C-alpha cells in the first residue's frame, strides 16, 4: 500500500491513479507476463467499487499493457520475441527520423536545458523504475525537439511498452552507468550544436539497447 501514497493524486481521477499503480507494478516486475489481475483485490486495496478498476484495466488494455482473455480474465500482456524486436526497432527508426528533422531545423536550447536537468536526476536517482521513466523523458525531449506531431504521436504509442522493455536493461548497474555516460555525451554534443554527431551516437545507443534486450530474451529474461 505504501507505493499508492507516492502516486500523483492530482491527475485525472481514480481510474488514472489505479492505472499508474498497475503500470508501476509491471515496470518493476512485480507483475509479469501472464499474471491475472483481480478486480476485487484492487477494489479492496483502493477502497473503491469495481467500476474505476474496470476503467483502469480498459485504459491499460488500450495502451497494450494488458489483454483480456476469454474464460481467464484480464492478464498482463506478454510480448513475443518478434513483438519486442519490432517495438525497439520502431523506436530506433522514429528517433533517427527525429534527429533528421533536428539536423534540418536546428537544436532547441530549451529542450537541451531540460535534458541537462533530467541527466542530473539520472545521476541521483538510479532506482530501476525511476531511472527507466527518466530515460524515457530524456528521449522524449529529442522527439519534441524534432517538431513533428506525427513522429511524436507514433513515439508516444510505443511509450508504455518501451518503459517495460527498457526496465529489463536497467536491472544491470553497468548498463545504467553506460546509459548515463551516453546521455552525458548527447547533451554535450547538443550544446555544441553537433546534431549529426548526436544522431550517430543515438543510433549506436539504441542498437546497444536492442542487443541487450534480445540477449535477455534468449536467456529467459532472468
DOTI-257953 format. One record per atom (N, C-alpha, C, O): x, y, z; residue number from 1; atom name. Coordinates in steps of 0.2 Angstrom, whole numbers, plus 5000, padded with zeros to 4 digits. Example, Ala and Ser with C-alpha at 12.3 -4.5 7.8 and 13.67 -1.06 7.14 Angstrom:
<rs>
     X     Y     Z    n  atom
  5066  4972  5039    1     N
  5062  4978  5039    1    CA
  5066  4984  5039    1     C
  5071  4983  5042    1     O
  5064  4989  5035    2     N
  5068  4995  5036    2    CA
  5064  5000  5039    2     C
  5067  5006  5040    2     O
</rs>
This chain:
<rs>
     X     Y     Z    n  atom
  5004  4994  5000    1     N
  5000  5000  5000    1    CA
  5004  5006  5000    1     C
  5002  5012  4998    1     O
  5011  5006  5002    2     N
  5015  5012  5003    2    CA
  5016  5015  4996    2     C
  5016  5022  4996    2     O
  5016  5012  4991    3     N
  5018  5015  4985    3    CA
  5012  5019  4982    3     C
  5013  5023  4978    3     O
  5006  5017  4984    4     N
  5000  5021  4982    4    CA
  5001  5028  4984    4     C
  4999  5033  4981    4     O
  5003  5030  4990    5     N
  5004  5036  4993    5    CA
  5009  5040  4989    5     C
  5009  5047  4989    5     O
  5013  5037  4985    6     N
  5018  5041  4981    6    CA
  5016  5043  4974    6     C
  5019  5047  4971    6     O
  5010  5041  4972    7     N
  5007  5042  4966    7    CA
  5004  5050  4966    7     C
  5003  5052  4971    7     O
  5004  5053  4960    8     N
  5002  5059  4959    8    CA
  4994  5059  4959    8     C
  4991  5057  4954    8     O
  4991  5061  4965    9     N
  4984  5061  4966    9    CA
  4980  5067  4963    9     C
  4974  5067  4963    9     O
  4984  5071  4960   10     N
  4981  5077  4957   10    CA
  4979  5076  4950   10     C
  4975  5080  4947   10     O
  4980  5070  4947   11     N
  4979  5069  4940   11    CA
  4972  5067  4939   11     C
  4967  5069  4942   11     O
  4970  5063  4933   12     N
  4964  5063  4930   12    CA
  4958  5059  4934   12     C
  4953  5057  4931   12     O
  4959  5057  4940   13     N
  4954  5053  4943   13    CA
  4956  5047  4945   13     C
  4962  5045  4944   13     O
  4952  5043  4949   14     N
  4954  5037  4952   14    CA
  4956  5031  4947   14     C
  4961  5028  4948   14     O
  4953  5031  4942   15     N
  4955  5026  4937   15    CA
  4962  5027  4934   15     C
  4965  5022  4933   15     O
  4964  5033  4933   16     N
  4970  5035  4931   16    CA
  4975  5033  4936   16     C
  4981  5031  4935   16     O
  4974  5035  4942   17     N
  4978  5033  4948   17    CA
  4980  5026  4948   17     C
  4985  5023  4949   17     O
  4974  5022  4948   18     N
  4975  5015  4948   18    CA
  4979  5012  4942   18     C
  4983  5007  4943   18     O
  4978  5015  4936   19     N
  4982  5013  4930   19    CA
  4989  5014  4931   19     C
  4993  5010  4929   19     O
  4991  5020  4934   20     N
  4998  5022  4936   20    CA
  5001  5017  4940   20     C
  5007  5015  4940   20     O
  4997  5015  4945   21     N
  4999  5010  4950   21    CA
  5001  5003  4947   21     C
  5006  5000  4948   21     O
  4996  5001  4943   22     N
  4997  4994  4940   22    CA
  5003  4995  4935   22     C
  5007  4990  4934   22     O
  5004  5000  4931   23     N
  5009  5001  4927   23    CA
  5016  5001  4930   23     C
  5021  4998  4928   23     O
  5016  5004  4936   24     N
  5022  5003  4940   24    CA
  5024  4996  4942   24     C
  5029  4994  4942   24     O
  5018  4992  4944   25     N
  5019  4985  4946   25    CA
  5022  4981  4940   25     C
  5027  4977  4941   25     O
  5020  4983  4934   26     N
  5023  4980  4928   26    CA
  5030  4982  4926   26     C
  5034  4977  4925   26     O
  5031  4988  4927   27     N
  5038  4991  4926   27    CA
  5043  4988  4930   27     C
  5049  4986  4928   27     O
  5041  4987  4937   28     N
  5046  4985  4942   28    CA
  5047  4977  4942   28     C
  5051  4974  4945   28     O
  5042  4974  4938   29     N
  5042  4966  4938   29    CA
  5038  4963  4943   29     C
  5038  4957  4944   29     O
  5035  4967  4947   30     N
  5030  4964  4952   30    CA
  5025  4960  4949   30     C
  5023  4955  4951   30     O
  5022  4963  4943   31     N
  5018  4959  4939   31    CA
  5022  4957  4933   31     C
  5025  4961  4930   31     O
  5021  4951  4931   32     N
  5024  4948  4925   32    CA
  5019  4946  4920   32     C
  5013  4945  4921   32     O
  5022  4945  4914   33     N
  5018  4942  4908   33    CA
  5014  4936  4910   33     C
  5016  4931  4913   33     O
  5007  4937  4909   34     N
  5003  4931  4910   34    CA
  4999  4931  4917   34     C
  4995  4928  4918   34     O
  5002  4936  4921   35     N
  4999  4936  4928   35    CA
  4992  4939  4927   35     C
  4990  4944  4923   35     O
  4987  4936  4931   36     N
  4980  4938  4931   36    CA
  4979  4944  4936   36     C
  4981  4943  4941   36     O
  4975  4949  4934   37     N
  4973  4954  4938   37    CA
  4966  4953  4941   37     C
  4961  4952  4937   37     O
  4965  4954  4947   38     N
  4959  4953  4950   38    CA
  4955  4959  4952   38     C
  4958  4963  4956   38     O
  4950  4961  4949   39     N
  4946  4967  4951   39    CA
  4945  4968  4958   39     C
  4946  4973  4961   39     O
  4942  4963  4962   40     N
  4941  4963  4969   40    CA
  4946  4965  4973   40     C
  4946  4969  4978   40     O
  4952  4962  4971   41     N
  4958  4964  4975   41    CA
  4960  4971  4975   41     C
  4962  4974  4980   41     O
  4960  4974  4969   42     N
  4962  4981  4968   42    CA
  4956  4985  4971   42     C
  4958  4991  4974   42     O
  4950  4983  4971   43     N
  4945  4987  4973   43    CA
  4946  4988  4981   43     C
  4945  4993  4984   43     O
  4947  4982  4984   44     N
  4948  4982  4991   44    CA
  4955  4986  4993   44     C
  4955  4990  4998   44     O
  4960  4986  4989   45     N
  4966  4989  4991   45    CA
  4965  4997  4990   45     C
  4968  5001  4994   45     O
  4961  4999  4985   46     N
  4960  5006  4985   46    CA
  4954  5009  4988   46     C
  4952  5015  4988   46     O
  4950  5004  4991   47     N
  4944  5006  4995   47    CA
  4939  5009  4990   47     C
  4936  5014  4992   47     O
  4937  5006  4985   48     N
  4933  5008  4980   48    CA
  4928  5003  4977   48     C
  4929  4997  4978   48     O
  4924  5005  4973   49     N
  4920  5000  4969   49    CA
  4924  4997  4963   49     C
  4930  4999  4962   49     O
  4921  4992  4960   50     N
  4925  4989  4954   50    CA
  4925  4993  4948   50     C
  4929  4992  4943   50     O
  4920  4998  4947   51     N
  4920  5002  4941   51    CA
  4926  5006  4939   51     C
  4928  5005  4934   51     O
  4930  5009  4944   52     N
  4936  5013  4942   52    CA
  4942  5008  4940   52     C
  4946  5009  4937   52     O
  4941  5002  4943   53     N
  4946  4996  4942   53    CA
  4945  4994  4935   53     C
  4950  4993  4931   53     O
  4939  4993  4933   54     N
  4937  4991  4926   54    CA
  4940  4996  4921   54     C
  4943  4995  4916   54     O
  4939  5003  4923   55     N
  4941  5008  4918   55    CA
  4949  5008  4918   55     C
  4951  5009  4912   55     O
  4952  5007  4923   56     N
  4959  5007  4923   56    CA
  4962  5001  4919   56     C
  4966  5001  4915   56     O
  4958  4995  4919   57     N
  4960  4989  4915   57    CA
  4959  4991  4908   57     C
  4963  4989  4904   57     O
  4954  4994  4906   58     N
  4952  4996  4899   58    CA
  4958  5001  4896   58     C
  4960  5000  4891   58     O
  4960  5006  4901   59     N
  4965  5010  4899   59    CA
  4971  5007  4897   59     C
  4974  5008  4892   59     O
  4973  5002  4902   60     N
  4980  4999  4901   60    CA
  4979  4994  4895   60     C
  4984  4992  4892   60     O
  4973  4991  4894   61     N
  4972  4986  4888   61    CA
  4973  4990  4882   61     C
  4977  4988  4877   61     O
  4970  4996  4881   62     N
  4971  5000  4875   62    CA
  4978  5003  4874   62     C
  4980  5004  4868   62     O
  4982  5003  4880   63     N
  4989  5005  4879   63    CA
  4994  4999  4878   63     C
  5000  5000  4877   63     O
  4991  4993  4878   64     N
  4995  4987  4876   64    CA
  4998  4984  4882   64     C
  5002  4979  4881   64     O
  4997  4986  4888   65     N
  5000  4983  4894   65    CA
  4996  4976  4896   65     C
  4999  4972  4899   65     O
  4989  4977  4895   66     N
  4985  4971  4897   66    CA
  4981  4968  4892   66     C
  4981  4971  4886   66     O
  4979  4962  4892   67     N
  4974  4959  4887   67    CA
  4969  4955  4891   67     C
  4970  4952  4896   67     O
  4963  4955  4888   68     N
  4958  4951  4891   68    CA
  4957  4945  4887   68     C
  4956  4945  4881   68     O
  4958  4939  4891   69     N
  4957  4933  4888   69    CA
  4951  4929  4890   69     C
  4949  4929  4896   69     O
  4947  4927  4885   70     N
  4941  4923  4886   70    CA
  4942  4918  4892   70     C
  4946  4914  4891   70     O
  4937  4917  4896   71     N
  4937  4912  4902   71    CA
  4943  4913  4907   71     C
  4943  4909  4911   71     O
  4947  4918  4905   72     N
  4953  4919  4910   72    CA
  4953  4925  4914   72     C
  4954  4926  4919   72     O
  4951  4930  4910   73     N
  4950  4937  4913   73    CA
  4956  4942  4910   73     C
  4959  4940  4905   73     O
  4957  4947  4914   74     N
  4962  4952  4912   74    CA
  4969  4950  4914   74     C
  4970  4948  4920   74     O
  4974  4949  4910   75     N
  4981  4947  4912   75    CA
  4986  4952  4909   75     C
  4984  4956  4904   75     O
  4992  4952  4912   76     N
  4997  4956  4909   76    CA
  4999  4953  4903   76     C
  5001  4947  4902   76     O
  5000  4958  4898   77     N
  5001  4955  4891   77    CA
  5008  4953  4890   77     C
  5013  4956  4893   77     O
  5009  4947  4887   78     N
  5016  4945  4885   78    CA
  5018  4947  4878   78     C
  5013  4947  4874   78     O
  5024  4948  4877   79     N
  5026  4950  4870   79    CA
  5030  4944  4867   79     C
  5034  4941  4871   79     O
  5029  4943  4861   80     N
  5033  4938  4858   80    CA
  5040  4941  4856   80     C
  5041  4947  4857   80     O
  5045  4937  4854   81     N
  5052  4940  4853   81    CA
  5051  4944  4847   81     C
  5054  4950  4846   81     O
  5047  4943  4842   82     N
  5046  4947  4836   82    CA
  5043  4954  4838   82     C
  5045  4959  4836   82     O
  5038  4954  4843   83     N
  5035  4960  4845   83    CA
  5040  4964  4848   83     C
  5040  4970  4847   83     O
  5044  4961  4853   84     N
  5049  4965  4856   84    CA
  5054  4969  4851   84     C
  5056  4974  4852   84     O
  5056  4965  4846   85     N
  5061  4967  4841   85    CA
  5058  4973  4837   85     C
  5061  4978  4836   85     O
  5051  4972  4836   86     N
  5048  4977  4832   86    CA
  5047  4984  4836   86     C
  5048  4989  4833   86     O
  5045  4983  4842   87     N
  5045  4989  4846   87    CA
  5051  4993  4847   87     C
  5051  4999  4846   87     O
  5057  4989  4848   88     N
  5063  4993  4849   88    CA
  5066  4995  4842   88     C
  5069  5001  4842   88     O
  5065  4992  4837   89     N
  5067  4994  4830   89    CA
  5063  5000  4828   89     C
  5066  5004  4825   89     O
  5056  5000  4830   90     N
  5052  5006  4828   90    CA
  5055  5012  4832   90     C
  5055  5018  4829   90     O
  5057  5011  4838   91     N
  5060  5017  4842   91    CA
  5066  5019  4838   91     C
  5067  5025  4838   91     O
  5070  5015  4836   92     N
  5076  5017  4833   92    CA
  5074  5021  4826   92     C
  5077  5027  4825   92     O
  5070  5019  4822   93     N
  5068  5022  4816   93    CA
  5065  5029  4818   93     C
  5067  5034  4815   93     O
  5061  5030  4823   94     N
  5057  5036  4825   94    CA
  5062  5041  4827   94     C
  5062  5047  4826   94     O
  5067  5039  4831   95     N
  5072  5043  4834   95    CA
  5077  5045  4828   95     C
  5080  5051  4828   95     O
  5078  5041  4824   96     N
  5083  5043  4818   96    CA
  5079  5048  4814   96     C
  5082  5053  4811   96     O
  5072  5047  4813   97     N
  5068  5052  4809   97    CA
  5068  5059  4813   97     C
  5069  5064  4810   97     O
  5068  5059  4820   98     N
  5068  5065  4824   98    CA
  5075  5068  4823   98     C
  5075  5075  4822   98     O
  5080  5065  4823   99     N
  5087  5068  4823   99    CA
  5087  5071  4816   99     C
  5091  5076  4815   99     O
  5085  5068  4810  100     N
  5085  5071  4804  100    CA
  5081  5078  4804  100     C
  5084  5082  4801  100     O
  5076  5078  4807  101     N
  5072  5084  4807  101    CA
  5076  5090  4811  101     C
  5076  5095  4809  101     O
  5079  5087  4817  102     N
  5083  5092  4821  102    CA
  5089  5095  4817  102     C
  5091  5101  4817  102     O
  5093  5090  4813  103     N
  5098  5092  4809  103    CA
  5096  5098  4804  103     C
  5099  5102  4802  103     O
  5090  5097  4801  104     N
  5087  5102  4796  104    CA
  5085  5108  4799  104     C
  5086  5113  4797  104     O
  5082  5108  4805  105     N
  5078  5114  4808  105    CA
  5082  5117  4814  105     C
  5081  5123  4815  105     O
  5087  5113  4816  106     N
  5091  5116  4822  106    CA
  5089  5114  4829  106     C
  5084  5111  4830  106     O
  5094  5114  4833  107     N
  5093  5112  4840  107    CA
  5090  5118  4844  107     C
  5091  5123  4843  107     O
  5085  5115  4848  108     N
  5081  5120  4853  108    CA
  5084  5120  4860  108     C
  5085  5115  4863  108     O
  5087  5126  4862  109     N
  5091  5126  4868  109    CA
  5087  5124  4874  109     C
  5089  5122  4879  109     O
  5080  5126  4874  110     N
  5076  5125  4880  110    CA
  5075  5117  4881  110     C
  5075  5115  4886  110     O
  5075  5113  4875  111     N
  5075  5106  4876  111    CA
  5081  5103  4879  111     C
  5081  5099  4883  111     O
  5087  5106  4877  112     N
  5093  5104  4879  112    CA
  5094  5105  4886  112     C
  5097  5101  4890  112     O
  5092  5111  4889  113     N
  5092  5113  4896  113    CA
  5088  5108  4900  113     C
  5090  5106  4905  113     O
  5082  5106  4897  114     N
  5078  5101  4900  114    CA
  5081  5094  4901  114     C
  5081  5091  4906  114     O
  5085  5092  4895  115     N
  5088  5086  4895  115    CA
  5094  5086  4900  115     C
  5096  5081  4904  115     O
  5097  5092  4901  116     N
  5103  5093  4906  116    CA
  5100  5092  4913  116     C
  5103  5088  4917  116     O
  5094  5094  4914  117     N
  5091  5093  4921  117    CA
  5089  5086  4922  117     C
  5090  5084  4928  117     O
  5087  5083  4917  118     N
  5085  5076  4918  118    CA
  5091  5072  4919  118     C
  5091  5067  4923  118     O
  5097  5073  4916  119     N
  5103  5070  4917  119    CA
  5105  5070  4924  119     C
  5108  5065  4927  119     O
  5104  5076  4927  120     N
  5106  5077  4934  120    CA
  5102  5072  4938  120     C
  5105  5069  4943  120     O
  5096  5072  4937  121     N
  5091  5067  4941  121    CA
  5093  5060  4940  121     C
  5093  5056  4944  121     O
  5096  5058  4934  122     N
  5098  5051  4932  122    CA
  5104  5050  4936  122     C
  5105  5044  4939  122     O
  5108  5054  4938  123     N
  5114  5053  4942  123    CA
  5112  5052  4949  123     C
  5115  5047  4952  123     O
  5107  5055  4951  124     N
  5105  5055  4958  124    CA
  5100  5049  4960  124     C
  5101  5046  4965  124     O
  5096  5048  4955  125     N
  5091  5043  4956  125    CA
  5092  5037  4951  125     C
  5090  5037  4946  125     O
  5095  5031  4954  126     N
  5096  5026  4949  126    CA
  5092  5020  4951  126     C
  5093  5014  4949  126     O
  5086  5021  4955  127     N
  5081  5016  4956  127    CA
  5078  5014  4949  127     C
  5077  5018  4945  127     O
  5078  5007  4948  128     N
  5076  5005  4941  128    CA
  5070  5008  4938  128     C
  5070  5010  4933  128     O
  5065  5008  4942  129     N
  5058  5011  4940  129    CA
  5059  5018  4938  129     C
  5057  5020  4933  129     O
  5062  5022  4943  130     N
  5063  5029  4942  130    CA
  5067  5031  4936  130     C
  5066  5035  4932  130     O
  5073  5027  4936  131     N
  5078  5028  4931  131    CA
  5075  5027  4924  131     C
  5076  5030  4919  131     O
  5071  5021  4923  132     N
  5068  5020  4917  132    CA
  5063  5025  4915  132     C
  5063  5027  4909  132     O
  5059  5028  4919  133     N
  5055  5034  4917  133    CA
  5059  5040  4915  133     C
  5057  5044  4911  133     O
  5064  5042  4919  134     N
  5069  5047  4917  134    CA
  5072  5046  4910  134     C
  5072  5051  4906  134     O
  5074  5040  4909  135     N
  5077  5039  4902  135    CA
  5072  5040  4897  135     C
  5073  5043  4892  135     O
  5065  5038  4898  136     N
  5060  5039  4893  136    CA
  5059  5046  4892  136     C
  5058  5049  4886  136     O
  5059  5050  4897  137     N
  5058  5058  4897  137    CA
  5063  5061  4893  137     C
  5062  5065  4889  137     O
  5070  5059  4894  138     N
  5075  5061  4891  138    CA
  5075  5060  4883  138     C
  5076  5065  4880  138     O
  5073  5054  4881  139     N
  5072  5053  4874  139    CA
  5066  5056  4871  139     C
  5066  5058  4865  139     O
  5061  5057  4875  140     N
  5055  5061  4873  140    CA
  5057  5068  4871  140     C
  5054  5071  4867  140     O
  5062  5071  4874  141     N
  5064  5078  4873  141    CA
  5067  5078  4866  141     C
  5066  5083  4862  141     O
  5070  5073  4864  142     N
  5073  5073  4857  142    CA
  5067  5073  4852  142     C
  5067  5076  4847  142     O
  5062  5069  4853  143     N
  5056  5068  4849  143    CA
  5053  5075  4849  143     C
  5051  5078  4843  143     O
  5052  5079  4855  144     N
  5049  5085  4855  144    CA
  5053  5090  4851  144     C
  5050  5095  4847  144     O
  5060  5090  4851  145     N
  5064  5095  4848  145    CA
  5063  5094  4840  145     C
  5064  5099  4836  145     O
  5061  5088  4838  146     N
  5060  5087  4830  146    CA
  5054  5091  4828  146     C
  5054  5093  4822  146     O
  5049  5093  4832  147     N
  5044  5097  4830  147    CA
  5039  5094  4825  147     C
  5035  5097  4821  147     O
  5039  5087  4825  148     N
  5034  5084  4821  148    CA
  5029  5080  4825  148     C
  5030  5076  4829  148     O
  5022  5082  4824  149     N
  5017  5079  4828  149    CA
  5016  5072  4826  149     C
  5014  5068  4830  149     O
  5017  5070  4820  150     N
  5016  5063  4818  150    CA
  5021  5059  4821  150     C
  5020  5053  4824  150     O
  5028  5061  4821  151     N
  5033  5057  4825  151    CA
  5031  5056  4832  151     C
  5032  5051  4835  151     O
  5029  5062  4835  152     N
  5028  5062  4842  152    CA
  5022  5057  4844  152     C
  5023  5053  4849  152     O
  5017  5057  4840  153     N
  5011  5053  4841  153    CA
  5013  5046  4841  153     C
  5011  5041  4845  153     O
  5017  5044  4836  154     N
  5019  5037  4835  154    CA
  5024  5035  4840  154     C
  5023  5029  4843  154     O
  5028  5039  4843  155     N
  5033  5038  4848  155    CA
  5029  5037  4854  155     C
  5030  5032  4858  155     O
  5024  5041  4856  156     N
  5020  5040  4862  156    CA
  5016  5034  4862  156     C
  5015  5031  4867  156     O
  5014  5031  4856  157     N
  5011  5025  4855  157    CA
  5015  5019  4858  157     C
  5012  5014  4860  157     O
  5022  5020  4857  158     N
  5026  5015  4860  158    CA
  5028  5016  4867  158     C
  5031  5011  4870  158     O
  5026  5021  4870  159     N
  5029  5023  4876  159    CA
  5029  5018  4882  159     C
  5034  5017  4885  159     O
  5023  5016  4883  160     N
  5022  5012  4889  160    CA
  5025  5005  4888  160     C
  5029  5002  4892  160     O
  5025  5002  4882  161     N
  5028  4996  4880  161    CA
  5036  4997  4881  161     C
  5039  4993  4883  161     O
  5038  5003  4879  162     N
  5046  5004  4879  162    CA
  5048  5004  4887  162     C
  5053  5002  4888  162     O
  5044  5007  4891  163     N
  5045  5008  4898  163    CA
  5047  5001  4901  163     C
  5052  4999  4904  163     O
  5042  4996  4899  164     N
  5043  4989  4902  164    CA
  5049  4986  4899  164     C
  5052  4982  4903  164     O
  5050  4987  4893  165     N
  5056  4983  4890  165    CA
  5063  4986  4892  165     C
  5068  4983  4893  165     O
  5063  4993  4893  166     N
  5069  4996  4895  166    CA
  5071  4995  4902  166     C
  5077  4995  4904  166     O
  5066  4993  4906  167     N
  5067  4992  4913  167    CA
  5071  4985  4913  167     C
  5075  4984  4918  167     O
  5071  4981  4908  168     N
  5075  4975  4908  168    CA
  5082  4976  4908  168     C
  5086  4973  4912  168     O
  5084  4981  4904  169     N
  5091  4983  4904  169    CA
  5094  4987  4910  169     C
  5100  4986  4911  169     O
  5089  4990  4913  170     N
  5092  4994  4919  170    CA
  5092  4991  4925  170     C
  5093  4994  4931  170     O
  5091  4984  4925  171     N
  5092  4980  4931  171    CA
  5099  4979  4932  171     C
  5102  4977  4938  171     O
  5103  4980  4927  172     N
  5110  4979  4927  172    CA
  5114  4986  4928  172     C
  5113  4991  4924  172     O
  5117  4987  4934  173     N
  5120  4993  4935  173    CA
  5125  4996  4930  173     C
  5126  5002  4929  173     O
  5129  4991  4927  174     N
  5134  4993  4922  174    CA
  5130  4996  4916  174     C
  5133  5001  4913  174     O
  5124  4994  4914  175     N
  5120  4997  4909  175    CA
  5118  5004  4911  175     C
  5117  5008  4907  175     O
  5116  5005  4917  176     N
  5114  5011  4920  176    CA
  5120  5016  4919  176     C
  5119  5022  4916  176     O
  5126  5014  4921  177     N
  5132  5018  4920  177    CA
  5133  5020  4913  177     C
  5135  5025  4911  177     O
  5133  5015  4908  178     N
  5134  5016  4901  178    CA
  5128  5021  4899  178     C
  5130  5026  4895  178     O
  5122  5020  4901  179     N
  5117  5025  4899  179    CA
  5118  5032  4901  179     C
  5117  5036  4897  179     O
  5120  5033  4907  180     N
  5122  5040  4909  180    CA
  5128  5043  4905  180     C
  5127  5048  4903  180     O
  5133  5039  4904  181     N
  5138  5041  4900  181    CA
  5136  5043  4893  181     C
  5138  5049  4891  181     O
  5132  5039  4890  182     N
  5130  5041  4883  182    CA
  5125  5047  4883  182     C
  5126  5051  4879  182     O
  5121  5048  4888  183     N
  5117  5053  4889  183    CA
  5121  5060  4890  183     C
  5119  5065  4888  183     O
  5126  5059  4894  184     N
  5130  5065  4895  184    CA
  5134  5067  4889  184     C
  5134  5073  4888  184     O
  5136  5063  4885  185     N
  5139  5065  4878  185    CA
  5134  5068  4874  185     C
  5135  5073  4870  185     O
  5128  5065  4874  186     N
  5122  5068  4869  186    CA
  5121  5075  4871  186     C
  5121  5079  4867  186     O
  5120  5076  4878  187     N
  5119  5083  4880  187    CA
  5125  5088  4878  187     C
  5124  5093  4876  187     O
  5131  5085  4879  188     N
  5137  5089  4877  188    CA
  5137  5091  4870  188     C
  5139  5097  4868  188     O
  5136  5086  4866  189     N
  5136  5087  4859  189    CA
  5130  5092  4856  189     C
  5131  5096  4852  189     O
  5124  5091  4859  190     N
  5119  5096  4858  190    CA
  5121  5103  4860  190     C
  5119  5108  4856  190     O
  5124  5104  4865  191     N
  5126  5111  4867  191    CA
  5131  5114  4863  191     C
  5132  5120  4862  191     O
  5135  5109  4859  192     N
  5140  5112  4855  192    CA
  5137  5112  4847  192     C
  5141  5113  4843  192     O
  5131  5111  4847  193     N
  5127  5111  4840  193    CA
  5130  5106  4835  193     C
  5130  5107  4829  193     O
  5131  5100  4838  194     N
  5134  5095  4834  194    CA
  5128  5089  4833  194     C
  5129  5084  4835  194     O
  5123  5091  4829  195     N
  5117  5087  4829  195    CA
  5119  5080  4825  195     C
  5116  5075  4827  195     O
  5123  5081  4820  196     N
  5125  5075  4816  196    CA
  5128  5070  4820  196     C
  5127  5064  4820  196     O
  5133  5072  4825  197     N
  5137  5068  4829  197    CA
  5132  5064  4834  197     C
  5133  5059  4836  197     O
  5127  5068  4836  198     N
  5122  5065  4841  198    CA
  5118  5060  4838  198     C
  5116  5055  4841  198     O
  5116  5061  4831  199     N
  5112  5056  4828  199    CA
  5116  5049  4827  199     C
  5113  5044  4828  199     O
  5123  5050  4826  200     N
  5127  5044  4826  200    CA
  5127  5040  4832  200     C
  5127  5034  4833  200     O
  5128  5044  4838  201     N
  5129  5041  4844  201    CA
  5122  5038  4846  201     C
  5122  5033  4849  201     O
  5117  5042  4845  202     N
  5110  5039  4847  202    CA
  5108  5033  4843  202     C
  5105  5028  4846  202     O
  5110  5032  4837  203     N
  5109  5026  4834  203    CA
  5113  5020  4837  203     C
  5110  5015  4838  203     O
  5119  5021  4839  204     N
  5123  5016  4842  204    CA
  5120  5014  4849  204     C
  5119  5008  4851  204     O
  5118  5019  4853  205     N
  5115  5019  4859  205    CA
  5109  5014  4859  205     C
  5108  5010  4863  205     O
  5104  5016  4854  206     N
  5098  5012  4853  206    CA
  5100  5005  4851  206     C
  5096  5000  4853  206     O
  5104  5004  4847  207     N
  5106  4997  4845  207    CA
  5109  4993  4850  207     C
  5108  4987  4851  207     O
  5113  4996  4855  208     N
  5115  4993  4861  208    CA
  5109  4990  4865  208     C
  5110  4985  4868  208     O
  5104  4995  4866  209     N
  5098  4993  4870  209    CA
  5095  4987  4867  209     C
  5093  4982  4870  209     O
  5094  4987  4860  210     N
  5091  4981  4856  210    CA
  5095  4975  4857  210     C
  5092  4970  4859  210     O
  5101  4975  4857  211     N
  5105  4969  4858  211    CA
  5105  4967  4865  211     C
  5104  4960  4866  211     O
  5105  4971  4870  212     N
  5104  4969  4877  212    CA
  5098  4965  4878  212     C
  5097  4960  4881  212     O
  5092  4968  4876  213     N
  5086  4966  4877  213    CA
  5085  4959  4874  213     C
  5082  4954  4877  213     O
  5087  4958  4867  214     N
  5087  4952  4864  214    CA
  5091  4947  4868  214     C
  5089  4941  4868  214     O
  5097  4948  4870  215     N
  5101  4944  4874  215    CA
  5097  4941  4880  215     C
  5097  4936  4882  215     O
  5093  4946  4884  216     N
  5090  4944  4890  216    CA
  5084  4940  4888  216     C
  5082  4935  4892  216     O
  5081  4941  4882  217     N
  5075  4937  4880  217    CA
  5078  4929  4879  217     C
  5075  4925  4881  217     O
  5083  4929  4875  218     N
  5086  4922  4874  218    CA
  5088  4919  4880  218     C
  5089  4912  4880  218     O
  5090  4922  4885  219     N
  5092  4920  4892  219    CA
  5086  4918  4896  219     C
  5087  4916  4902  219     O
  5080  4919  4894  220     N
  5074  4918  4898  220    CA
  5072  4924  4902  220     C
  5068  4923  4906  220     O
  5075  4930  4900  221     N
  5073  4936  4904  221    CA
  5074  4935  4912  221     C
  5070  4938  4916  221     O
  5079  4932  4913  222     N
  5081  4931  4920  222    CA
  5084  4937  4924  222     C
  5086  4937  4930  222     O
</rs>
